[in-house]
Amino acid sequence: MAKPFRKLIENLPPERKERIRIKTGVLKNEMARHELRLALQLTQEELANTLNMKQTAISRFEHQSDIFISTLRKILSTMGADLKIIAHFSDGDIVISQFNDFHQDKLCRVQKV
């Protein structure tokens, strides 16, 4: 017989419950590109029209795991967001800025967060 999920969680050791709580928080803050578009109540067609692209291009971007940063920045900007690239290290995070100067062979400026 199936048990309610809440009952299963109640019987876990406290350290396991804490790991689950932390992972849940992380997952709530992560969103795929298509989920973000849906959360903003935009259709692929609307986003494509704003970007002067075809709807099929938006669909392709949403299903690719590897796209150009400039393309991602353009899509996010259209949605009203800024792209921030963060390198996560065990002793802290580094925000990598000036990434749009990549093609000009400039070094990326970093700052401690």
C-alpha positions in Angstrom: 0.0 0.0 0.0 1.3 3.5 -0.9 2.3 5.8 1.9 1.8 9.6 1.8 5.1 11.3 0.8 4.8 13.5 4.0 5.0 10.3 6.1 8.1 9.1 4.3 9.8 12.5 4.9 8.9 12.5 8.6 10.8 9.3 9.1 14.1 10.5 7.6 17.1 11.5 9.7 17.4 15.2 10.3 20.5 15.6 8.2 18.8 14.0 5.2 15.8 16.3 5.7 18.1 19.3 5.6 19.8 18.1 2.4 16.3 17.8 0.8 15.3 21.2 2.0 18.5 22.8 0.5 18.1 20.9 -2.8 14.4 22.0 -3.0 15.5 25.6 -2.6 18.1 25.3 -5.4 15.6 23.6 -7.7 13.1 26.4 -7.1 15.6 29.0 -8.2 16.7 27.1 -11.4 14.5 27.3 -14.4 14.9 26.1 -18.0 14.6 28.8 -20.7 11.2 27.5 -21.8 10.0 27.5 -18.2 11.1 31.1 -17.9 9.3 32.1 -21.1 6.1 30.3 -19.9 6.3 31.9 -16.5 6.4 35.3 -18.2 3.4 34.2 -20.2 5.2 34.6 -23.5 4.6 32.3 -26.5 7.5 31.2 -28.7 5.8 33.2 -31.5 5.7 36.4 -29.4 9.3 36.1 -28.4 10.4 35.3 -32.0 8.5 38.4 -33.3 10.2 40.6 -30.8 13.6 39.2 -31.7 12.9 39.3 -35.5 13.4 35.5 -35.6 11.3 32.6 -36.6 9.4 30.6 -34.0 11.3 27.5 -34.9 14.6 29.2 -33.9 13.2 29.9 -30.4 12.1 26.3 -30.1 15.5 25.1 -31.1 17.2 27.4 -28.6 14.9 26.1 -25.8 16.0 22.6 -26.5 19.7 23.1 -27.0 22.0 22.6 -24.0 24.7 24.7 -25.7 24.0 28.2 -27.2 26.1 31.3 -27.6 26.1 33.6 -24.6 25.3 36.6 -26.9 22.1 34.7 -28.1 21.1 33.9 -24.5 21.7 37.5 -23.5 19.6 38.8 -26.3 16.7 36.4 -25.5 16.8 37.2 -21.8 17.0 40.9 -22.5 13.8 40.6 -24.6 12.2 39.0 -21.6 13.3 41.9 -19.4 16.3 40.2 -17.7 20.0 40.8 -17.5 22.4 37.9 -17.9 24.8 37.4 -15.0 27.5 34.7 -15.2 28.7 33.5 -11.9 31.6 31.0 -11.2 30.9 29.1 -8.0 33.9 28.1 -5.9 33.9 26.4 -2.5 35.1 29.6 -0.9 32.7 32.0 -2.7 31.2 33.1 -6.0 32.8 35.2 -8.6 30.7 37.4 -11.0 32.2 37.4 -14.4 31.4 40.7 -16.0 32.3 42.3 -19.3 31.7 39.0 -21.1 30.3 40.9 -24.1 33.8 42.1 -24.8 35.0 38.5 -25.5 35.4 39.1 -29.2 37.7 42.1 -28.6 40.2 39.8 -26.9 39.8 41.7 -23.6 40.2 39.8 -20.3 37.0 39.3 -18.4 36.9 41.5 -15.3 35.9 39.5 -12.1 34.6 40.6 -8.8 34.0 38.7 -5.6 30.4 38.4 -4.6 
